[in-house]
Amino acid sequence: MMRMRRYLVLAGTGLSLLSGCTSNPQESTQEFHGRNQQGLGEPGRLSRAEWTTYLSDQKYLHSIAKPDVRIRLNLADPAQHRFAMSRLKLAGKTPENSPYLFKALEQRRQDQVARGYAPGLLPPEANSLVGTADKQEMHLIEEASTGETTAVANDGLGTASSTFPGGALYTYVDTSYTDSSGNALGDLAWREEFDGGYNVTINAAGNLALTTLKRYRVASYKVEESADQGITDSYIFTEMGVEGGPVVNEAPRLGNLTVNAPLDVAFNDNLISVCLNRTWTQDCDYDLTGNLNSVKLPLKGSVSVTSSHVFDEAVINQLKTDLNTGVARPDAGHLKLILTNTGGGCDVTDGNTLVGKMNQFWNRVTLSTDKKTFSWDLTGTNAAFFDDGCRQMQDSAKLTALISLPLISAGTKYRSSITLSNDPAAIRPDYVFKKITVTNSCLAEGTEIAMAGGQPAAIESLKAGDHVTNPYNPSLTIMDTAVGIETTPMVRIRDEAGRSLLMTEMHPIQAVARGMVQARDLRTGDLVMTRTGPSKLTQVSREAFTGKVYNVKVGSKAEKALLGEDQTAVYANGFLVGDGQIQKKYEAIAQQPKTGDMLARLPSRWHRDYQLSLQRK
């Protein structure tokens, strides 16, 4: 059945997505942070015979799976089952310290046997892992580098990442870096999270000097349980390096990477502010309020090859042809938006289908005359579309791109890539996007704001430079204003004095007992602050609003220096509400990871695994 679609369109460097009125290196040792743990696998956990079998099973799996194609494992196949168990054992996971994890995987194996899954085949459900444009669970190789952009020789790095919509009860993700025969070039790295799964990232190093081969592999295995899907697993690998022709000893080198759109052009606040439904007059780098169901931004940049290699024009042209004619090209790289606060992500699409597609990107790729510079230019009407499922409130969203780069030198074909990402857990992306935030807060047109002169003024009449009043300062300067629309039903409140206010659900208001709270958290009977003191709410309801909505930011730098926390507030129809700066703060707080008793949040079946994880050193 067809459905109406809306899209989020992104492209560029660091982005702050405003659907409202606002603007580390991983250590090699194990780390524990309360609900997540990571570390390095130890080859000594496998006996010599087990290691030999593991390499054989790995070779077998790669004979039936394809690079860059994510699969589920067929645990009814003894070789695939042994492979999964070996990965977990390398990471130190055993039936003794992770009893429910292994019980659940054994149940999955028995279920697949009962369904008649035959050895030598992947399970039929693997077909469901083909990327769609909708928000979805993801497991991806975020970086696969042979050190093309680093100063250190033989400096390989692989990064894998996972996300699940709404989070997961348990997530295990590992990453390994090997040569193409499966020989380890570094330790397997792993990470697990209880009651998380929104954005799980793990990096593995590879020393290319440990092999004579010139082709390399980054692979990742994931096990996850969610409340609605039960236990599942996932495996993906990618290969890079020499792809054919005579061996060339010179390793490819890349340089002069430039990302020149979009930029922080309005406010120099280290964010790219993209206004979706409303726009700040002073702090909106890209005004998209005329695009009610999508976001369009330029994505433009280039990278050069500085070694004897050139970009392989024939391979690039074939890639374009295949993508435009519907031929699957999993080696085309990816461009993804991941909702790190709420989980799930969206693949780029062409805006017309439900399928994730990279032809949008490749159709805008050009080479210099000497084929030494690779450029992408998604500007104007050309952009990267993401489904509206990813058009959500986010204090921090991840934009990640793995750009595949076909090279050739003296007849030798080589596959390289660069990674552009703002994932703070990815230790060596080639370019770091700035932080992305998605916000939403405003007041309905007609709302009266208390002005410093003593008379109220309709919010739509306000402009930068006007002065408002509040309990903490008789005159605060309006620094910025915003205007737009709201598609979500707004919150209507009334108090015992007869005052009424209509505001978006994320707008902050001063409650007597709780301080600043978002409008969506108000209840009838709450005491809120007004210009005449505390007042009880007699009505809290929702209503659709088709008019314009507005917001303000107040307080110059000097004025704010004299204020305390949460005091850039205004009186709106007599209620004390926060401005755009306070709203942004509380949106960020609302999206922080949950705290408190982990056992109270986890189902009892996971309690023992979690308790034992606390004891591992």
C-alpha positions as CSV (number, residue, x, y, z in Angstrom):
1,M,0.0,0.0,0.0
2,M,1.3,3.4,-0.9
3,R,1.6,6.0,1.8
4,M,2.2,9.7,1.8
5,R,5.9,10.5,2.4
6,R,7.8,13.4,3.9
7,Y,11.5,13.7,3.8
8,L,14.4,15.1,5.7
9,V,17.1,16.3,3.4
10,L,20.5,16.9,4.6
11,A,24.0,17.4,3.3
12,G,27.1,19.0,4.6
13,T,29.2,19.7,7.6
14,G,28.0,20.1,11.2
15,L,24.3,20.7,11.3
16,S,21.9,22.0,14.0
17,L,18.4,21.1,12.8
18,L,15.9,23.4,14.3
19,S,12.3,22.3,13.9
20,G,11.5,25.0,16.4
21,C,12.6,28.3,17.8
22,T,16.3,27.9,18.8
23,S,19.1,27.9,17.3
24,N,38.0,10.8,22.3
25,P,39.8,8.8,21.5
26,Q,38.9,5.2,22.6
27,E,41.4,3.7,25.0
28,S,42.8,0.3,24.2
29,T,41.9,-0.9,27.7
30,Q,38.5,-2.0,28.9
31,E,36.3,0.8,30.1
32,F,33.1,0.6,32.1
33,H,30.5,3.4,32.4
34,G,27.7,2.0,34.4
35,R,25.5,0.5,31.7
36,N,28.0,0.0,28.9
37,Q,31.3,-1.8,28.7
38,Q,34.0,-2.2,26.1
39,G,37.3,-3.9,25.7
40,L,39.6,-5.8,23.4
41,G,39.3,-9.5,22.6
42,E,42.1,-11.8,23.6
43,P,43.2,-14.5,21.0
44,G,44.4,-16.6,23.9
45,R,40.8,-17.3,24.8
46,L,40.7,-19.7,21.8
47,S,42.8,-22.8,21.8
48,R,45.0,-23.4,18.8
49,A,42.4,-25.9,17.4
50,E,39.6,-23.4,18.1
51,W,41.5,-20.7,16.3
52,T,42.1,-22.8,13.3
53,T,38.4,-23.7,13.2
54,Y,37.4,-20.1,13.6
55,L,39.5,-19.0,10.6
56,S,38.0,-21.9,8.6
57,D,34.4,-20.9,9.6
58,Q,35.1,-17.3,8.8
59,K,36.4,-18.2,5.3
60,Y,33.3,-20.3,4.8
61,L,30.9,-17.5,5.9
62,H,32.6,-15.1,3.5
63,S,32.1,-17.6,0.7
64,I,28.3,-17.3,1.0
65,A,28.0,-13.7,2.2
66,K,28.9,-10.6,0.2
67,P,30.9,-7.5,1.2
68,D,28.9,-4.5,2.3
69,V,25.7,-6.6,2.5
70,R,24.4,-7.0,6.1
71,I,23.0,-10.5,7.0
72,R,21.6,-12.5,9.8
73,L,23.5,-15.6,10.6
74,N,21.9,-19.0,10.1
75,L,22.6,-20.6,13.5
76,A,21.2,-23.9,12.3
77,D,24.4,-24.1,10.2
78,P,27.1,-25.5,12.5
79,A,29.8,-23.4,10.9
80,Q,27.9,-20.2,11.2
81,H,27.0,-21.1,14.8
82,R,30.6,-21.8,15.7
83,F,31.7,-18.6,14.2
84,A,29.3,-16.5,16.3
85,M,30.3,-18.4,19.5
86,S,34.0,-17.8,18.7
87,R,33.5,-14.1,18.3
88,L,31.7,-13.9,21.6
89,K,34.4,-16.1,23.3
90,L,37.2,-13.8,21.9
91,A,35.4,-10.9,23.7
92,G,35.3,-12.9,26.9
93,K,31.6,-13.7,26.7
94,T,30.8,-17.2,28.1
95,P,27.7,-19.1,29.2
96,E,29.0,-18.6,32.7
97,N,29.2,-14.8,32.7
98,S,26.4,-14.1,30.2
99,P,23.9,-16.9,30.9
100,Y,20.8,-15.3,29.3
101,L,22.7,-14.1,26.2
102,F,23.8,-17.7,25.4
103,K,20.4,-19.2,26.4
104,A,18.7,-16.8,24.0
105,L,21.1,-17.5,21.2
106,E,20.6,-21.3,21.7
107,Q,16.8,-20.8,21.5
108,R,17.3,-18.8,18.3
109,R,19.4,-21.7,16.9
110,Q,16.8,-24.3,17.9
111,D,14.0,-22.1,16.3
112,Q,16.0,-22.0,13.0
113,V,16.6,-25.7,13.1
114,A,12.8,-26.2,13.6
115,R,12.2,-24.0,10.6
116,G,14.3,-26.2,8.4
117,Y,17.1,-23.7,7.8
118,A,19.7,-25.7,5.8
119,P,23.5,-25.5,6.3
120,G,25.3,-23.7,3.6
121,L,22.6,-21.0,3.3
122,L,21.8,-17.7,4.9
123,P,18.4,-17.4,6.6
124,P,15.6,-16.1,4.5
125,E,15.1,-13.2,6.9
126,A,18.5,-11.8,5.7
127,N,16.6,-10.4,2.8
128,S,14.8,-8.0,5.2
129,L,18.1,-6.2,5.9
130,V,18.2,-4.4,2.6
131,G,18.2,-0.7,3.4
132,T,15.0,1.2,3.2
133,A,14.3,4.9,3.3
134,D,12.2,4.6,6.5
135,K,13.6,4.9,10.0
136,Q,15.1,1.6,10.9
137,E,17.5,-0.5,12.9
138,M,21.0,-0.2,11.6
139,H,24.4,-2.0,11.8
140,L,27.1,-0.5,9.6
141,I,30.8,-0.2,8.9
142,E,31.3,3.5,9.6
143,E,35.0,3.6,8.7
144,A,37.4,1.3,6.8
145,S,40.7,3.0,6.5
146,T,44.1,1.7,5.4
147,G,45.7,5.0,6.6
148,E,45.4,6.9,3.4
149,T,45.0,10.2,5.2
150,T,47.3,9.6,8.2
151,A,51.0,10.2,8.7
152,V,51.6,6.8,10.3
153,A,52.6,3.9,8.0
154,N,50.4,0.8,8.0
155,D,47.8,2.6,10.1
156,G,44.5,0.6,9.6
157,L,41.3,1.5,11.4
158,G,37.8,0.0,11.3
159,T,34.7,1.4,13.0
160,A,31.3,-0.2,13.3
161,S,28.1,1.3,14.6
162,S,24.7,0.2,15.6
163,T,21.3,1.9,16.4
164,F,17.9,0.6,17.3
165,P,14.6,2.7,17.2
166,G,13.5,3.3,20.7
167,G,16.6,1.6,22.1
168,A,17.3,-2.0,23.0
169,L,17.4,-4.1,26.2
170,Y,20.8,-5.4,25.3
171,T,23.3,-4.7,22.5
172,Y,26.7,-6.4,21.8
173,V,28.8,-5.1,18.8
174,D,32.3,-6.0,17.9
175,T,34.8,-4.9,15.2
176,S,37.7,-6.8,13.7
177,Y,40.5,-5.7,11.3
178,T,42.1,-8.5,9.2
179,D,43.6,-9.1,5.9
180,S,41.4,-10.7,3.2
181,S,42.4,-14.2,4.2
182,G,41.1,-13.6,7.7
183,N,44.4,-13.3,9.6
184,A,44.1,-10.8,12.4
185,L,46.0,-7.5,12.0
186,G,44.8,-6.3,15.5
187,D,42.7,-7.3,18.4
188,L,38.9,-7.7,18.1
189,A,37.3,-4.7,19.8
190,W,33.8,-5.1,21.4
191,R,31.2,-3.0,23.3
192,E,28.0,-4.0,25.0
193,E,25.1,-1.9,26.4
194,F,22.3,-2.7,28.7
195,D,19.1,-0.6,28.2
196,G,20.8,1.5,25.5
197,G,21.4,0.7,21.8
198,Y,20.7,4.2,20.5
199,N,24.2,4.7,19.1
200,V,26.8,2.0,19.8
201,T,30.1,2.6,18.2
202,I,33.4,0.6,18.5
203,N,36.8,1.0,16.8
204,A,39.4,-1.6,15.9
205,A,43.0,-0.9,14.9
206,G,44.9,-2.8,12.2
207,N,48.7,-3.0,11.6
208,L,49.0,-3.6,7.9
209,A,52.7,-4.6,8.3
210,L,51.5,-7.9,9.8
211,T,50.5,-9.2,6.4
212,T,52.0,-9.4,2.9
213,L,48.6,-9.2,1.3
214,K,47.4,-5.9,0.0
215,R,43.7,-6.4,0.6
216,Y,42.1,-5.9,3.9
217,R,38.8,-6.5,5.7
218,V,36.8,-4.8,8.5
219,A,34.0,-6.9,9.9
220,S,31.4,-6.6,12.7
221,Y,29.1,-9.0,14.5
222,K,26.1,-7.8,16.6
223,V,23.7,-9.4,19.0
224,E,20.7,-7.5,20.2
225,E,17.4,-7.9,22.0
226,S,14.6,-5.4,21.9
227,A,11.3,-5.4,23.6
228,D,9.3,-6.1,20.4
229,Q,11.7,-8.2,18.3
230,G,13.4,-10.5,20.8
231,I,16.9,-11.7,20.2
232,T,18.5,-11.1,16.8
233,D,22.0,-10.9,15.3
234,S,23.6,-9.2,12.4
235,Y,26.9,-9.5,10.5
236,I,28.5,-7.2,8.0
237,F,32.0,-6.8,6.5
238,T,33.7,-4.6,3.9
239,E,36.9,-5.0,2.0
240,M,39.4,-2.4,0.8
241,G,42.8,-2.3,-0.9
242,V,44.0,-4.0,-4.1
243,E,41.1,-5.3,-6.2
244,G,43.0,-6.6,-9.3
245,G,46.0,-6.2,-11.5
246,P,49.7,-6.3,-10.8
247,V,50.7,-5.5,-7.2
248,V,51.8,-1.9,-6.8
249,N,53.9,-1.4,-3.7
250,E,53.0,2.3,-3.3
251,A,50.1,2.7,-1.0
252,P,47.5,5.3,-2.0
253,R,47.6,8.6,-0.3
254,L,44.6,11.1,0.0
255,G,44.7,14.7,0.9
256,N,43.3,18.2,0.5
257,L,39.9,17.1,1.9
258,T,37.5,20.0,1.8
259,V,33.9,20.3,2.9
260,N,32.6,23.7,2.0
261,A,28.9,23.5,2.3
262,P,26.9,24.0,4.4
263,L,28.7,26.4,6.8
264,D,27.9,28.2,10.0
265,V,27.2,31.5,8.3
266,A,24.8,33.3,10.6
267,F,25.9,33.2,14.2
268,N,29.3,31.6,14.5
269,D,28.1,29.4,17.3
270,N,29.8,26.2,16.2
271,L,26.5,24.8,14.9
272,I,25.0,24.7,11.5
273,S,21.4,25.8,12.3
274,V,18.8,24.4,9.9
275,C,15.3,25.8,10.6
276,L,12.6,23.3,9.7
277,N,9.2,24.7,10.7
278,R,10.4,28.1,12.0
279,T,13.4,30.4,11.5
280,W,15.4,32.6,13.8
281,T,16.1,36.0,12.1
282,Q,19.7,36.1,13.6
283,D,20.6,32.4,14.1
284,C,19.4,30.4,11.2
285,D,22.1,29.3,8.7
286,Y,19.5,27.7,6.4
287,D,15.9,28.8,6.3
288,L,13.7,25.9,5.1
289,T,10.4,27.0,6.5
290,G,9.0,27.1,2.9
291,N,9.7,23.4,2.7
292,L,7.1,22.1,5.1
293,N,7.8,18.4,4.7
294,S,11.5,18.3,3.9
295,V,14.9,19.8,4.5
296,K,17.3,20.7,1.7
297,L,20.9,21.7,2.2
298,P,23.9,21.9,0.0
299,L,26.5,19.1,0.4
300,K,29.7,20.1,-1.4
301,G,33.3,19.0,-1.0
302,S,36.3,17.4,-2.6
303,V,39.3,15.2,-1.9
304,S,42.5,14.6,-3.9
305,V,44.8,11.7,-4.4
306,T,48.4,12.6,-3.8
307,S,50.1,9.3,-4.7
308,S,50.7,8.0,-8.2
309,H,47.1,6.8,-8.3
310,V,44.2,8.5,-10.0
311,F,40.5,8.1,-9.5
312,D,39.1,5.2,-11.7
313,E,36.7,7.0,-14.0
314,A,35.5,3.8,-15.7
315,V,34.5,2.2,-12.3
316,I,32.8,5.5,-11.2
317,N,30.8,5.7,-14.5
318,Q,29.7,2.1,-14.2
319,L,28.7,2.7,-10.6
320,K,26.5,5.6,-11.7
321,T,25.0,3.6,-14.5
322,D,24.2,0.7,-12.2
323,L,22.6,2.8,-9.5
324,N,20.5,4.7,-12.0
325,T,19.2,1.5,-13.6
326,G,18.4,-0.3,-10.3
327,V,21.4,-2.6,-10.1
328,A,22.4,-3.2,-6.5
329,R,25.8,-1.7,-5.7
330,P,26.4,-2.2,-2.0
331,D,30.0,-0.9,-2.5
332,A,28.7,2.6,-3.3
333,G,29.2,3.7,0.3
334,H,26.5,5.2,2.5
335,L,25.0,8.5,3.8
336,K,23.0,8.0,7.0
337,L,21.2,10.1,9.6
338,I,21.1,8.4,13.1
339,L,18.9,9.6,15.9
340,T,21.3,9.2,18.8
341,N,18.8,10.3,21.5
342,T,15.9,8.0,20.5
343,G,17.5,5.4,18.3
344,G,17.1,4.4,14.7
345,G,18.3,6.0,11.5
346,C,17.5,6.7,7.9
347,D,19.4,6.0,4.7
348,V,19.6,8.5,1.9
349,T,17.0,8.0,-0.8
350,D,16.0,9.7,-4.0
351,G,12.8,11.2,-2.5
352,N,10.5,9.0,-4.7
353,T,10.9,5.5,-3.3
354,L,11.0,3.5,-0.1
355,V,14.4,2.2,-0.9
356,G,17.7,3.6,0.4
357,K,19.7,4.8,-2.6
358,M,23.1,6.4,-3.2
359,N,22.5,7.5,-6.7
360,Q,21.6,11.0,-5.4
361,F,25.2,11.3,-4.3
362,W,27.0,9.7,-7.2
363,N,25.0,11.6,-9.9
364,R,26.6,14.7,-8.5
365,V,30.2,13.4,-8.5
366,T,32.8,14.8,-10.9
367,L,36.5,14.3,-11.5
368,S,39.1,16.9,-12.4
369,T,40.7,16.7,-15.9
370,D,43.8,14.9,-14.5
371,K,41.5,12.5,-12.5
372,K,43.4,13.5,-9.3
373,T,40.5,15.3,-7.6
374,F,37.1,13.8,-6.7
375,S,34.3,16.3,-6.1
376,W,30.7,16.1,-5.0
377,D,28.3,19.0,-5.4
378,L,24.8,18.5,-4.1
379,T,23.5,22.0,-4.2
380,G,20.3,23.8,-5.3
381,T,17.6,21.2,-6.0
382,N,20.0,18.3,-5.6
383,A,20.4,17.1,-2.0
384,A,20.3,14.1,0.2
385,F,16.8,13.1,1.2
386,F,16.0,11.3,4.4
387,D,12.5,9.9,5.4
388,D,10.3,12.0,7.8
389,G,10.7,9.2,10.3
390,C,14.0,10.8,11.2
391,R,12.4,14.3,11.5
392,Q,12.4,14.1,15.3
393,M,13.4,16.1,18.3
394,Q,17.1,15.4,18.9
395,D,19.7,17.1,21.1
396,S,22.3,15.3,19.2
397,A,21.9,13.5,15.8
398,K,24.6,11.8,13.9
399,L,25.3,12.4,10.3
400,T,27.8,9.9,8.8
401,A,29.0,9.3,5.3
402,L,31.3,6.6,4.0
403,I,32.4,7.7,0.5
404,S,33.8,4.9,-1.6
405,L,36.8,5.9,-3.7
406,P,37.8,3.7,-6.7
407,L,41.5,4.3,-7.6
408,I,43.9,2.9,-10.2
409,S,47.6,3.0,-10.7
410,A,49.6,1.2,-13.5
411,G,46.7,-1.1,-14.1
412,T,46.1,-2.0,-10.5
413,K,42.7,-1.2,-9.2
414,Y,42.3,-0.2,-5.5
415,R,39.3,0.5,-3.3
416,S,39.7,3.3,-0.8
417,S,37.2,5.5,1.1
418,I,36.9,8.5,3.4
419,T,34.6,8.9,6.4
420,L,32.7,12.1,7.3
421,S,31.0,11.8,10.7
422,N,30.2,13.7,13.9
423,D,30.1,10.5,16.0
424,P,32.2,11.4,19.1
425,A,33.0,7.7,19.6
426,A,34.5,7.3,16.1
427,I,38.1,8.0,16.8
428,R,39.5,9.0,13.4
429,P,36.9,10.2,10.8
430,D,38.5,12.1,7.9
431,Y,36.2,15.0,8.5
432,V,34.2,15.9,11.6
433,F,30.7,17.3,11.1
434,K,29.6,19.8,13.8
435,K,26.9,18.9,16.3
436,I,23.4,18.4,15.0
437,T,20.4,19.4,17.2
438,V,16.7,19.2,16.4
439,T,14.4,21.4,18.5
440,N,10.8,22.6,18.6
441,S,9.3,25.4,20.7
442,C,7.1,28.5,20.2
443,L,4.1,30.5,21.2
444,A,0.9,31.1,19.2
445,E,0.5,34.4,17.3
446,G,-1.5,36.9,19.3
447,T,0.3,35.9,22.6
448,E,1.0,39.1,24.5
449,I,4.5,39.7,25.9
450,A,5.1,42.0,28.8
451,M,7.3,44.9,27.6
452,A,9.8,47.0,29.6
453,G,7.6,50.1,29.0
454,G,4.7,48.6,30.9
455,Q,2.4,47.8,28.0
456,P,2.0,44.3,26.4
457,A,2.8,43.7,22.8
458,A,1.7,40.9,20.5
459,I,4.6,38.4,20.0
460,E,4.4,38.7,16.2
461,S,5.2,42.5,16.5
462,L,8.4,42.0,18.4
463,K,11.8,42.6,16.8
464,A,15.5,42.4,17.8
465,G,16.3,45.4,19.9
466,D,13.0,45.7,21.7
467,H,12.9,45.3,25.5
468,V,10.8,43.0,27.6
469,T,10.5,42.7,31.4
470,N,10.6,39.8,33.8
471,P,10.9,39.3,37.6
472,Y,14.7,39.3,37.5
473,N,15.4,42.3,35.3
474,P,13.1,45.2,34.4
475,S,14.5,45.5,30.9
476,L,16.0,42.7,28.8
477,T,16.9,43.2,25.2
478,I,15.4,40.9,22.5
479,M,18.4,39.5,20.7
480,D,16.5,37.3,18.1
481,T,13.0,36.3,17.0
482,A,11.6,33.3,15.3
483,V,8.5,32.6,13.2
484,G,7.1,29.5,11.6
485,I,4.4,26.9,11.9
486,E,3.6,23.9,14.1
487,T,2.2,20.6,12.8
488,T,1.8,18.9,16.2
489,P,-1.2,19.7,18.3
490,M,-0.2,22.5,20.8
491,V,-0.8,22.7,24.5
492,R,-3.5,25.0,25.8
493,I,-3.4,26.0,29.5
494,R,-5.9,28.0,31.6
495,D,-5.5,29.0,35.2
496,E,-7.8,29.9,38.1
497,A,-7.5,33.6,37.3
498,G,-8.8,33.1,33.8
499,R,-5.5,33.5,31.9
500,S,-5.0,31.3,28.8
501,L,-1.9,30.4,26.8
502,L,-1.3,28.3,23.7
503,M,2.2,27.0,23.2
504,T,4.1,24.2,21.5
505,E,4.6,21.0,23.6
506,M,8.3,21.6,24.2
507,H,8.0,25.2,25.3
508,P,9.3,25.7,28.9
509,I,7.1,27.2,31.6
510,Q,7.9,28.0,35.2
511,A,6.2,25.5,37.6
512,V,6.3,26.4,41.3
513,A,7.4,22.9,42.6
514,R,9.5,21.7,39.6
515,G,11.1,24.8,38.1
516,M,11.1,25.1,34.3
517,V,9.2,22.2,32.7
518,Q,8.1,21.5,29.1
519,A,4.5,22.2,28.4
520,R,3.8,18.6,27.5
521,D,4.6,17.7,31.2
522,L,2.0,20.0,32.7
523,R,-1.1,18.6,34.5
524,T,-4.4,20.1,35.7
525,G,-3.8,21.3,39.2
526,D,-0.2,22.3,38.7
527,L,0.9,25.5,40.3
528,V,2.7,27.8,37.7
529,M,4.3,31.2,38.1
530,T,2.4,34.2,36.7
531,R,2.9,37.9,36.9
532,T,0.7,38.0,40.0
533,G,2.3,35.0,41.7
534,P,1.6,31.3,41.8
535,S,-1.6,30.2,40.1
536,K,-3.3,26.8,39.7
537,L,-4.0,25.3,36.3
538,T,-7.6,24.5,35.7
539,Q,-7.2,23.2,32.1
540,V,-4.4,21.5,30.2
541,S,-5.5,20.3,26.8
542,R,-4.3,19.8,23.2
543,E,-5.5,21.7,20.2
544,A,-4.4,22.0,16.6
545,F,-3.2,25.4,15.4
546,T,-2.9,26.5,11.8
547,G,-1.6,30.0,12.4
548,K,2.0,31.2,12.8
549,V,4.0,30.5,16.0
550,Y,6.8,32.8,17.4
551,N,9.6,32.8,19.9
552,V,12.2,35.2,21.2
553,K,15.7,35.0,22.7
554,V,16.3,37.7,25.3
555,G,19.3,39.1,27.2
556,S,22.5,40.7,25.9
557,K,25.8,39.3,27.1
558,A,26.0,42.0,29.7
559,E,22.4,41.5,30.8
560,K,22.8,37.8,31.1
561,A,25.9,38.2,33.3
562,L,23.6,39.7,35.9
563,L,21.0,36.9,35.7
564,G,20.9,33.5,37.4
565,E,20.0,30.1,35.9
566,D,16.9,30.0,33.8
567,Q,16.2,33.7,34.1
568,T,16.1,34.6,30.4
569,A,12.3,34.4,30.8
570,V,9.3,36.5,29.6
571,Y,5.7,36.9,30.6
572,A,3.4,35.5,28.0
573,N,-0.3,36.2,28.6
574,G,0.8,36.7,32.2
575,F,2.5,33.3,32.5
576,L,6.3,33.1,33.1
577,V,7.8,31.1,30.3
578,G,11.3,30.5,29.1
579,D,12.8,32.0,26.0
580,G,14.6,30.0,23.2
581,Q,17.7,29.6,25.2
582,I,16.0,28.0,28.1
583,Q,14.0,25.8,25.7
584,K,17.1,24.5,24.1
585,K,18.6,23.6,27.5
586,Y,15.6,21.6,28.6
587,E,15.2,19.8,25.3
588,A,18.8,18.6,25.8
589,I,18.1,17.5,29.4
590,A,15.0,15.6,28.3
591,Q,17.0,13.6,25.8
592,Q,19.8,12.5,28.2
593,P,20.2,8.8,28.9
594,K,18.0,7.4,31.6
595,T,19.5,7.1,35.1
596,G,18.5,5.2,38.2
597,D,18.4,1.5,39.1
598,M,19.4,-0.5,36.0
599,L,17.7,-3.7,37.4
600,A,14.4,-1.8,37.7
601,R,14.6,-1.0,34.0
602,L,15.8,-4.4,32.7
603,P,13.6,-7.5,32.5
604,S,14.5,-10.0,35.1
605,R,15.9,-12.4,32.5
606,W,18.8,-9.9,31.9
607,H,19.5,-9.3,35.6
608,R,22.2,-12.0,36.1
609,D,24.0,-11.0,32.9
610,Y,24.1,-7.4,34.0
611,Q,25.2,-8.2,37.5
612,L,28.0,-10.4,36.2
613,S,29.1,-7.7,33.8
614,L,29.8,-5.4,36.7
615,Q,32.3,-8.0,38.0
616,R,34.4,-8.3,34.8
617,K,37.7,-6.5,34.9
